[in-house]
Amino acid sequence: MGEETNIHLSSGSSNLLPALRNIKLVLEYDGTDFSGSQLQSGRRTVQGELEKALAQLTGLKNGERCPVSLAGRTDTGVHAAGQVASFKTESSHSLETYRRGLNALLPFDIAVLQTAEEEASFHARFSAKARVYRYTILNQVGRSPLARRFAHQVAGKLDVAAMQAASQKLLGEHDFASFAGAGWGVPAQEADSLETEADRQSDKRSTVRRLCQAEWRSSESLSSGNGLELELVGNAFLPHMVRNIVGTLLLVGKGELDPKGFEEILRARDRRRAGPTAPACGLCLVEVRY
């Protein structure tokens, strides 16, 4: 009787599908030569390069994809020091094989810093509790060839105290429509890349976000000593939101706007009231918190 039972269980187990593993990657990239992080047909993107390398590493056939989810959508030219990606796979490769193998296959401007195996419910984007963005400004007259890819140069003197006072108006939960990109938070050309219909609708219609930190400080990444950084920590960010905030705060720093006027722009929920979009080169996704 026992033998018959064992044979039955053995026969049934052969029909089981291979267990899917859920792998998390922490990425660093220089975004200068990418058309953003999200997959776009005919364009070089972080997701596209990562999926191509994963397909090669895991032995997928020509044309097959290993779909990747990213914690944050970074625009063309925006960098990352701690972007997070997740994907599911049947591959039995060790985590170290993923790290070393992907770094051997990826182009020079992307690197895998860390790998981890997560529970099935983990999702790089939807499991995230907060994102940390940093915007770097080189505040000097003379140009710096070494800093040009990673900092926005502003020649005139800036009132950092006024910029910090204005930045505090951002803390808490607000409707950030005044600092949103086109298309209610998601540009129309990106809407189809969102993963669910509910996600598409919520991202397009809601411009409400919550920030818990907005701090200006001296930059340690620029050797000239003339660098400034704005660090923003929030539950989520709208496309172009950080760059539009920085562009408006620079008006405060130049004396063209005061902190009260900045607050009025925030409350107006009107993008036409805010300042110009700061260049992408100064922006970096530093960390994703779970």
Order of alpha helices (4+ residues) and beta strands (2+ residues): alpha-beta-alpha-beta-beta-alpha-beta-beta-beta-alpha-beta-alpha-beta-beta-alpha-alpha-beta
